[in-house]
C-alpha cells in the first residue's frame, strides 16, 4: 500500500478515535451535577482545546507518530496529563495583562474614585 493511503487511513482512524473519545467524555461530564461540571470547567475546556488542536495538526504528523497516537488508549486524556505537567505561564501572562490594562486605564482617568 502506498504511503499516502496508509497516512490517510491513519489520519481517519485517529480522527474517529478522537471524536469518539470526546463524545464519551461529554456524556460522562453531562451526567454529573452542575457543581461538578463547574468544578471541572478547566478540564473540559482543555479537552476541547486539545481535541481541536490535534485535529488541526494530525495531517502534519509522520506515519510512525500517527500510529503511536492511534495506539494510545485515551488520546485526549494522555495529552491532558501532558499539558498538566508543563510549566504554566498563562496565569502570569493574565496577571501582566490585567496590570497593564489597569495602569493604562488609570493613566487615562477612566476609573473613578468612588467613596
HELIX and SHEET records of a PDB file:
HELIX    1   1 UNK A    3  UNK A   30  1                                  28    
HELIX    2   2 UNK A   34  UNK A   39  1                                   6    
HELIX    3   3 UNK A   41  UNK A   57  1                                  17    
HELIX    4   4 UNK A   58  UNK A   60  5                                   3    
HELIX    5   5 UNK A   63  UNK A   71  1                                   9    
HELIX    6   6 UNK A   75  UNK A   85  1                                  11    
HELIX    7   7 UNK A   90  UNK A  108  1                                  19    
END                                                                             
